[in-house]
Amino acid sequence: MKVAVLGAGAGGAASVVELIQAGHDVHFWARSPDTLEPHVRLGGIAYDGKLGEGVANPALITTDLKAAISGVDVAVVVLPTFTHSAMAAALAAAGWPSDKLVVLNPGHTGGALEFAETFSRSGRAAPPVVEFSTMTYVARKYRPDGVTISGRAKHLKAASLKGGAHAIEIAATLYPGLVPVEDVIASDLSNVNMILHPPGAVLAAAWVEATGGDFTFYVDAMTPGVARVMQQLDRERLAVAEAFGHKLPNLIEEMKLLGTVEPDVMDTADYRAAISGGTANSRIKGPDSLQNRYYKEDFGHGLLPFLEFARIAKVEAPVAEALYRLAQIAVGTDYRDGGRTAEAMGIAGLSKQQVIEKVRM
């Protein structure tokens, strides 16, 4: 299959590696020439970790979006979720066909809805969109021309907005191990980062600013108090999911499926022990500032759309609301400005039943 991977961060680089290993013809795009220049010089992406070691060589490395998507079968967007709306507008302007699949790796919370809503504002029908609940990889770029892949999700939830089972089949050809769920609300509310990051980001904010992130986020900052807040936030997520007709696993069970909590963990109610004992995340440092993606992405494009779903479902979410408000004050921002609001997702003014009908049509 011919695939355009849009995004040159750690996730995009890891995607290129896996897709090339699987025999796909890959175009590698990023907006920044400075980001791509080391890869152009090398002729590809150096990699090590879970997918082995070597250099993956895409058929094309470019900053030209039209060239990147020319003749491809699927566009895979591997970018921070706060760029999804801009990427949808750019793809629409570049002439992406309304009948060709876009994969959001990940979509996180509300990604497919926001992408489709933005694309449709171009005056053309939105394409089918498959969103993953979370990123396929635990990966970091420790060198400008390479990526270290320390984990690869074993069971990754995915849902399609338009395209149905056929769209999921195509996405599963690219990323084996997908687990289809009924609709994008189910995949939205399976976003582990929405629960995993905000409690520590808020409660360890002083530590972040004092140390520049010189601590392990999932071990040092996974204190009993943080874990208790996280567990309460997770209960709110499960309640909202149930209101939309979905019975989802708790956070620890979800992370076991992904492979970021060890498979032999039996006590899935002990959030602290399960998360701090996970090998894949054990060495990941804390955010280096309050401008880190944990603050920029997981509130305005994680907790904000979650709170919008909660309001539509008429489910109280006081812990999510408190974390969201405290983060806004600490960071000094209004997450609704450019955030994933109900309006941005195209669900403002809809009832719960109307939202369900929208995502299942």
C-alpha positions in Angstrom: 0.0 0.0 0.0 1.2 3.6 -0.7 1.0 5.7 2.5 1.7 9.3 3.4 2.9 9.6 7.0 2.3 13.2 8.1 4.4 14.2 11.1 8.1 13.8 11.8 8.0 13.6 15.6 8.8 10.3 17.4 5.5 8.8 16.6 5.7 9.7 12.9 9.2 8.4 12.7 8.3 5.1 14.4 5.3 4.8 12.0 7.5 5.2 9.0 9.8 2.5 10.3 7.1 -0.1 11.0 5.3 0.6 7.7 8.4 0.2 5.6 9.3 -3.0 7.5 5.9 -4.3 6.5 6.6 -3.6 2.8 4.5 -0.4 2.3 5.6 2.4 0.0 5.9 5.4 2.4 6.1 9.2 1.9 7.4 11.1 4.9 6.2 14.7 5.4 6.7 17.4 7.9 6.1 21.1 7.8 9.5 22.1 9.1 12.6 21.8 6.7 14.8 21.9 9.8 13.1 18.8 11.2 13.4 16.9 8.0 17.0 18.0 7.1 18.8 15.4 9.2 16.6 12.7 7.7 17.3 14.0 4.2 21.0 14.0 4.9 20.8 10.4 6.2 18.4 9.3 3.5 15.9 8.0 6.1 15.3 7.3 9.8 17.7 5.6 12.1 15.9 3.5 14.6 16.5 1.2 17.6 14.4 -0.5 20.2 11.4 -2.8 19.9 11.4 -2.8 16.1 15.0 -3.7 15.9 17.9 -1.5 14.7 18.7 0.0 11.3 17.8 2.8 8.9 14.3 3.0 7.3 14.3 4.6 3.8 11.1 6.3 2.7 10.4 6.7 -1.0 10.0 10.4 -0.5 10.9 12.9 2.3 9.3 16.3 1.7 7.8 19.4 3.2 5.5 19.7 0.1 2.1 18.4 1.3 0.7 18.0 -2.2 3.7 16.0 -3.3 3.4 13.9 -0.1 -0.2 12.9 -0.7 0.1 12.5 -4.5 -1.0 9.0 -5.5 -1.2 7.6 -2.0 -3.9 5.3 -0.8 -4.0 6.5 2.9 -2.9 9.5 4.8 -1.7 8.8 8.4 -1.6 11.8 10.6 0.9 11.3 13.4 0.9 14.7 15.0 -0.1 16.3 18.4 -3.9 16.4 18.6 -3.9 20.2 18.8 -2.8 20.2 15.1 -5.6 18.0 13.8 -7.9 20.9 12.8 -5.1 22.7 10.9 -4.1 19.4 9.3 -7.7 18.8 8.1 -7.8 22.3 6.6 -4.4 21.8 4.9 -5.4 18.4 3.4 -8.7 19.9 2.2 -6.8 22.7 0.5 -4.3 20.3 -1.0 -7.1 18.4 -2.6 -7.3 15.2 -0.5 -10.2 13.2 -2.0 -13.4 12.8 0.1 -13.4 9.0 -0.6 -9.8 8.3 0.6 -9.1 7.2 4.2 -7.3 9.4 6.8 -5.9 7.6 9.9 -5.4 9.6 13.1 -2.6 8.0 15.1 -3.8 8.9 17.7 -7.2 10.7 17.6 -7.2 10.9 21.4 -10.5 12.5 22.5 -12.7 13.9 19.8 -10.1 13.8 17.1 -12.2 12.2 14.3 -15.1 14.5 15.0 -12.9 17.7 14.9 -11.0 16.6 11.8 -14.2 15.8 9.9 -15.9 19.1 11.1 -12.9 21.2 9.9 -12.6 19.4 6.6 -16.3 19.8 5.9 -16.0 23.6 6.3 -14.0 23.6 3.0 -17.2 22.9 1.2 -16.5 19.3 0.5 -17.6 16.1 2.2 -15.2 14.9 4.9 -13.3 11.7 4.1 -13.6 8.5 6.2 -11.5 8.9 9.3 -10.2 6.1 11.5 -8.9 7.2 14.9 -6.8 5.3 17.4 -7.5 5.8 21.1 -3.8 6.4 21.8 -0.4 6.5 20.1 0.8 3.1 18.7 4.3 3.6 20.1 6.2 4.7 23.2 9.0 6.4 21.4 11.4 9.3 21.8 13.7 11.2 19.4 17.0 11.3 21.2 18.9 12.2 18.0 17.6 14.5 15.1 17.8 11.8 12.5 16.6 8.8 14.5 14.0 7.4 16.9 14.2 5.0 19.9 11.0 2.9 20.2 10.7 1.5 23.7 7.1 0.1 23.3 4.5 -0.8 20.7 0.8 -1.1 21.7 -0.4 -4.7 21.5 -4.1 -4.1 21.4 -5.1 -0.7 20.2 -8.7 0.5 20.1 -9.9 2.0 16.8 -13.1 3.3 15.4 -14.2 4.9 12.1 -16.2 8.0 11.4 -17.7 7.1 8.0 -16.2 4.2 6.0 -17.4 1.5 8.5 -15.7 -1.9 8.7 -13.8 -1.4 5.4 -12.0 1.6 6.8 -11.0 -0.3 9.9 -9.7 -3.2 7.7 -7.5 -0.9 5.8 -6.1 0.7 9.0 -5.5 -2.8 10.5 -3.5 -3.7 7.4 -1.2 -0.8 8.2 -1.2 -1.4 12.0 -1.8 -5.0 13.0 -3.4 -5.5 16.5 -6.2 -3.0 16.1 -9.3 -3.8 18.2 -12.4 -2.2 16.6 -14.9 -0.6 18.9 -18.5 0.4 18.2 -18.0 4.1 17.5 -15.6 7.0 18.0 -17.1 7.9 21.3 -15.8 4.5 22.6 -12.4 5.2 21.2 -12.4 8.8 22.4 -13.2 7.7 26.0 -10.5 5.0 25.8 -7.8 7.7 25.6 -5.5 6.7 28.4 -3.4 9.9 28.3 -6.5 12.0 29.2 -6.5 10.2 32.6 -2.9 9.3 33.0 -1.4 12.8 32.5 -3.6 15.6 34.1 -3.4 14.5 37.7 0.4 14.4 37.8 0.7 17.5 35.6 -1.4 19.6 38.0 -0.2 18.1 41.3 3.5 18.1 40.3 3.4 21.5 38.7 5.8 23.0 41.3 8.2 20.1 40.8 8.1 20.6 37.0 8.9 24.3 37.3 11.6 23.8 40.0 13.4 20.9 38.4 12.7 21.4 34.7 11.2 17.9 34.6 14.2 16.1 36.2 12.1 13.3 37.7 10.4 10.2 36.4 6.7 11.1 35.7 5.3 7.6 36.1 7.5 6.5 39.1 8.7 9.5 41.2 5.5 11.5 40.6 3.1 8.5 40.9 2.5 9.2 44.6 -0.4 7.8 46.6 -2.3 11.1 46.4 -1.8 11.4 42.7 -3.0 7.9 42.2 -6.1 8.5 44.2 -7.0 11.5 42.1 -6.3 9.5 39.0 -8.6 6.7 40.1 -11.4 9.2 40.8 -10.9 10.8 37.4 -11.1 7.4 35.8 -14.4 6.6 37.5 -15.8 9.8 35.9 -14.6 8.6 32.5 -16.2 5.2 32.9 -19.5 6.9 34.0 -19.6 9.1 30.9 -18.8 6.1 28.7 -21.6 4.1 30.3 -24.0 7.0 29.7 -23.2 6.7 26.0 -23.8 2.9 26.1 -20.2 1.7 26.5 -18.8 -0.5 29.2 -15.0 0.2 29.2 -12.1 -1.3 31.1 -10.6 0.8 33.9 -7.3 2.6 33.2 -5.1 -0.2 34.5 -6.9 -2.8 32.4 -6.6 -0.6 29.4 -2.9 -0.1 29.9 -2.4 -3.8 30.3 -3.9 -4.3 26.8 -1.6 -1.6 25.4 1.4 -3.1 27.1 2.4 -0.1 29.3 1.3 -2.0 32.5 2.9 -5.4 33.0 0.7 -8.4 32.0 1.1 -10.1 35.3 -0.5 -7.3 37.3 -3.5 -8.8 39.1 -4.6 -5.9 41.3 -6.0 -3.4 38.7 -7.4 -1.2 41.5 -3.9 -0.3 42.7 -3.1 2.4 40.3 0.1 3.5 41.9 1.8 0.1 41.9 0.6 -0.9 38.4 1.7 2.3 36.7 5.0 2.8 38.5 5.9 -0.8 37.8 5.4 -0.6 34.1 8.7 -1.0 32.2 7.8 0.8 29.0 7.1 4.1 30.8 9.5 3.7 33.7 12.3 6.0 32.5 10.2 8.8 31.0 11.0 12.1 32.5 8.4 14.7 33.7 7.4 17.7 31.6 10.2 20.2 31.3 7.8 23.2 31.7 4.2 24.2 31.8 4.3 24.5 28.0 4.9 20.8 27.6 2.4 18.8 25.6 1.1 17.3 28.8 -0.3 20.7 29.5 -0.9 21.9 25.9 -2.5 18.7 24.6 -4.1 16.7 27.4 -6.2 19.5 28.8 -7.4 21.5 25.7 -7.7 18.4 23.6 -8.2 15.8 26.3 -10.1 16.9 29.4 -12.0 19.7 27.5 -13.7 17.4 25.0 -14.3 14.9 27.8 -16.1 17.6 29.8 -18.1 18.5 26.7 -19.2 14.8 26.4 -20.0 14.7 30.1 -22.2 17.8 29.8 -24.1 16.3 26.8 -24.5 13.0 28.7 -25.6 15.0 31.9 -22.9 13.2 34.0 -21.1 15.1 36.8 -17.3 15.2 36.5 -16.0 17.3 39.4 -12.5 15.9 39.4 -12.0 16.6 35.7 -13.5 20.0 36.1 -11.2 20.9 39.0 -8.0 19.6 37.2 -9.0 21.5 34.1 -9.6 24.8 35.9 -6.4 24.5 38.0 -4.3 23.8 34.9 -5.8 26.9 33.1 -4.8 29.0 36.1 -1.3 27.5 36.5 -0.5 27.7 32.8 -2.2 31.1 32.3 -4.3 30.1 29.4 -7.9 29.6 28.2 -8.1 26.1 26.8 -11.3 26.8 25.0 -9.4 29.3 22.8 -8.3 26.9 20.0 -9.3 23.9 22.1 -11.5 20.9 21.2 -14.9 22.4 22.1 -18.3 21.0 21.2 -18.4 23.5 18.4 -15.0 22.4 17.1 -16.3 18.8 17.1 -19.6 19.7 15.4 -21.7 18.5 18.3 -22.7 21.8 19.9 -26.4 21.8 20.7 -26.9 18.1 20.1 -28.5 15.8 22.6 -26.9 12.6 23.7 -29.0 10.5 21.3 -28.2 12.9 18.4 -24.4 12.5 19.1 -24.8 8.8 19.1 -26.6 8.9 15.8 -24.0 11.2 14.3 -21.1 8.9 15.1 -22.9 5.7 14.0 -24.4 6.8 10.7 
